[in-house]
Amino acid sequence: MKLVFKIGLIGILTLALLIAIAGLWLDSMIKAGLENVGPRITRTAVTLDRVRVSLLSGQGRINGMIIGNPEGFQTESALKLADTRIRLNIGSIFSDRVVIDELEIDGPEVTYERGRSGSNIDQIQKNVEAFGSAAPNQPSPQTAKEDERAQRKFQINRLIVKNGRVRLSAAFMKGKAVDVSLPDIELKDIGSGSKGATLKEVSARVFAAIQDDIGRAVASAGTTLKPELGTAQEKAKEIGGHAEKAASGAIKSLKGLLGK
């Protein structure tokens, strides 16, 4: 009886250990996948602090994800995701299509910087759309592995972005920004068709939704920023003619940013 009990206990402990190891492997696999494939899709730096996913429940969290800016922009980053909750269909992990039942991004910080040839968000969206259109003739084994990851199919049944804010900036602001609340986003059935969706396709749809939200946020920011624009004009008059011209040019740029 004792022998049977010991064997049973060893079996339970072994199973628990295997689940723990598999959980760590899953966490590191997701983190490595995002940090290796993400920069190739967005052509910016992509970093994460931590990924935790329960192999039993399929629930997890992604903390401290940062998508950097393309070259030529002065602000610190394009997108910061402090806390992302994920609910996976664990049975789909090793299938042709990974099913994510729900993805909730809480409190994202989007920086919208307007440059001479467009915004940072515009450029990232272009980079995402261009990904895979000009692959190298003889990819290295590492590149081939990353390409394989990038072509993995996904399905996201529900994606929520809430409590976000957008930081509006322009070249003349030298990396500084004005904060505006970002309307909540809810997307459903991404990749629910017969073929699923690649990371590129998921990213393109999410960035398009963010772009639309930024448009609404920028439009609503016009009234909020009018006092600041008026103050800038008064200061320009006090300083003198040359400064007035410089500030007026800056004000025009900011009004262009706001679509005024």
Secondary structure, 3 states (H helix, E strand, C coil): CHHHHHHHHHHHHHHHHHHHHHHHHHHHHHHHHHHHHHHHHHCCCEECCEEEECCCCCEEEEEEEEECCCCCCCCCCCEEEEEEEEEECHHHCCCCEEEEEEEEEECCEEEEEEECCEEHHHHHHHHHHHCCCCCCCCCCHHHHHHHHHHCCEEEEEEEEEECEEEEEEEHHHCCCCEEEEECCEEEEEECCCCCCECHHHHHHHHHHHHHHHHHHHHHHHHHHHHHHHHHHHHHHHHHCHHHHHHHHHHHHHHHHHCCC
